[in-house]
Amino acid sequence: MIKIAAFIELNKTINKYILKQKYNVKKKFGDQIYLNHPVHLTLFTINIKKIKDLVKLYQCEFTPKKKIFLIKITDASIFENDLLTNGSTLYYRIRKNKNLSKLQIEHLKYINKHISVIKTQKIKNINSILKKNYLRYGFLFAGNIWQPHVTVASIKNINKNHKFIKRFLKTRINLKCTVNEIKFYSINENKHKLIFSYK
């Protein structure tokens, strides 16, 4: 089983800003989950059997529609009791838009229609929407329930009443980025290996 992630990488201004926040977290709390991950927006993650099947699929003539559009990064927020980390995940919210949501679903449908996506992972404490997404796409956070975001870090044993978290949650930004490429990575723990880019 190979874990695959579809990332949208961001411009230098956003990258620099998020890296600064990662540095602040590391200085205050030491090594935490996601701190060493590259700055990105995760479109989705899935588990597949063979990388070559995915590569071959995106070399086909009939692939999802290509469209360039803008995304906007706004306020800071937190996923408390994150299902994936059991920590509090600090992130910057990306304003939802139809183009971004459509991009996610189109690619998930395209992949699931043409190659085998592994959906055998047992995930505890998920609601009916998340379960339905996982069985349909192999990814929990698809469609309306998805909150597009850029992660800073996931911190263990902390809540939003902590002084550092309160200060983080007050930050407001207004940064924009053009989306014109998806990058597919294979992921093994903290190691990310680029497989191919799709423009």
C-alpha positions in Angstrom: 0.0 0.0 0.0 1.4 3.4 -1.0 0.1 6.7 0.4 -0.4 9.4 -2.2 -1.0 13.1 -1.6 -2.2 15.6 -4.1 -0.7 19.0 -3.1 -1.1 22.5 -4.3 2.1 24.4 -3.6 1.9 28.1 -2.8 3.9 31.2 -3.8 7.0 32.5 -2.2 5.2 35.1 -0.1 2.9 32.6 1.5 5.6 30.0 1.8 7.8 32.5 3.7 4.9 33.5 6.0 4.0 29.9 7.0 7.6 28.9 7.5 7.9 31.7 10.0 4.9 30.4 11.9 6.4 26.9 11.9 9.7 28.3 13.3 7.7 30.0 16.1 6.0 26.7 17.0 9.2 24.8 17.0 10.9 27.4 19.2 8.1 27.3 21.7 7.1 23.6 21.7 10.0 21.7 20.0 9.4 19.1 17.3 5.7 18.6 16.5 3.7 16.8 13.9 3.7 18.4 10.4 6.4 20.9 11.3 8.8 19.3 8.8 6.3 19.0 6.1 6.6 21.4 3.1 4.2 24.3 2.9 1.1 23.3 0.9 -2.6 22.9 0.5 -3.6 19.2 0.6 -6.2 18.5 -2.1 -6.6 14.9 -0.9 -4.6 11.8 0.2 -5.4 8.3 -0.9 -3.8 4.8 -0.6 -3.1 2.9 -3.8 -1.4 -0.3 -4.8 1.0 0.8 -7.6 2.4 4.3 -8.4 2.8 3.4 -12.0 -1.0 3.0 -12.3 -1.5 6.6 -11.2 1.2 7.9 -13.5 -0.2 6.1 -16.5 -3.7 7.4 -15.7 -2.5 11.0 -15.8 -0.7 10.4 -19.1 -4.1 9.6 -20.7 -5.8 12.0 -23.1 -9.0 12.1 -21.1 -8.0 13.7 -17.8 -9.9 16.2 -15.5 -10.5 19.7 -16.9 -7.7 22.2 -16.5 -8.5 25.6 -15.1 -6.4 28.4 -13.5 -7.9 30.3 -10.6 -7.1 32.2 -7.4 -7.3 31.1 -3.8 -7.2 33.4 -0.8 -5.7 32.7 2.6 -7.5 34.5 5.4 -7.6 33.8 9.2 -5.9 31.4 11.5 -7.8 28.6 13.0 -7.5 25.2 14.8 -8.7 21.6 14.5 -9.0 20.6 18.2 -8.7 16.8 18.8 -7.6 16.3 15.2 -8.7 12.8 14.0 -5.5 12.2 12.2 -3.0 13.4 14.9 -4.8 13.3 18.2 -3.5 16.8 18.7 -4.5 20.4 18.1 -3.7 21.3 14.5 -2.9 25.0 13.8 -3.7 26.1 10.3 -4.6 29.1 8.0 -8.0 28.9 6.4 -8.4 29.1 2.7 -11.6 30.7 1.6 -13.8 28.1 0.0 -14.6 28.6 -3.7 -16.4 26.5 -6.3 -13.3 26.0 -8.4 -11.3 24.5 -5.6 -14.1 22.2 -4.4 -14.8 21.1 -8.0 -11.1 20.4 -8.6 -10.9 18.1 -5.6 -14.0 16.1 -6.5 -13.2 15.8 -10.2 -9.7 14.3 -9.4 -11.0 11.9 -6.7 -13.8 10.7 -9.0 -11.4 10.3 -11.9 -8.9 8.3 -9.9 -11.5 6.1 -8.2 -13.1 5.3 -11.6 -9.9 4.1 -13.3 -7.6 2.6 -10.7 -7.9 0.7 -7.4 -8.0 2.9 -4.3 -7.5 1.0 -1.0 -10.3 1.6 1.5 -9.6 -1.0 4.2 -8.2 1.3 6.9 -10.2 1.2 10.1 -10.9 4.7 11.4 -12.5 5.3 14.8 -15.0 7.9 15.8 -16.1 9.2 12.4 -19.5 10.4 11.5 -21.7 9.1 8.6 -20.5 11.8 6.1 -16.8 11.0 6.7 -17.5 7.3 6.4 -19.4 7.8 3.2 -16.6 9.9 1.7 -14.0 7.3 2.7 -15.9 4.4 1.1 -16.6 6.5 -2.0 -13.2 8.2 -2.5 -10.7 6.7 0.0 -10.5 10.2 1.5 -12.5 11.4 4.5 -12.7 15.1 3.9 -14.2 15.4 0.5 -16.9 17.8 -0.7 -18.8 20.2 1.6 -17.1 18.9 4.8 -13.7 19.8 3.5 -12.0 22.9 4.9 -9.2 23.9 2.6 -6.2 25.0 4.7 -2.5 25.4 5.0 -1.2 23.5 8.1 1.4 25.0 10.4 1.7 22.1 13.0 -0.2 19.8 15.2 0.6 20.2 18.9 0.0 17.5 21.5 -1.6 18.2 24.9 -2.7 21.8 24.3 -6.0 23.6 23.7 -7.2 26.9 22.4 -7.0 28.5 25.9 -3.2 28.4 25.8 -1.7 31.9 25.6 0.3 31.0 22.4 -2.8 29.5 20.7 -5.0 32.5 21.6 -2.4 34.8 20.0 -2.2 32.7 16.9 -6.0 32.6 16.5 -6.1 36.4 16.5 -3.9 36.7 13.4 -5.6 37.8 10.2 -4.0 37.7 6.8 -5.0 38.4 3.2 -2.7 36.5 0.8 -3.6 35.3 -2.6 -2.1 32.6 -4.8 -2.8 31.3 -8.4 -3.6 27.6 -8.7 -2.3 26.2 -12.0 -0.6 22.9 -10.9 -1.2 19.8 -8.8 1.8 17.9 -7.5 1.5 14.2 -6.6 3.7 12.9 -3.9 4.3 9.5 -2.3 4.5 9.8 1.5 6.3 7.6 4.0 6.0 9.1 7.5 7.7 12.5 7.2 9.3 11.8 3.8 7.7 13.3 0.7 8.8 12.2 -2.7 7.6 14.0 -5.8 6.1 11.6 -8.4 4.8 14.0 -11.1 3.2 17.4 -11.6 -0.1 18.0 -13.4 -0.6 21.4 -14.9 
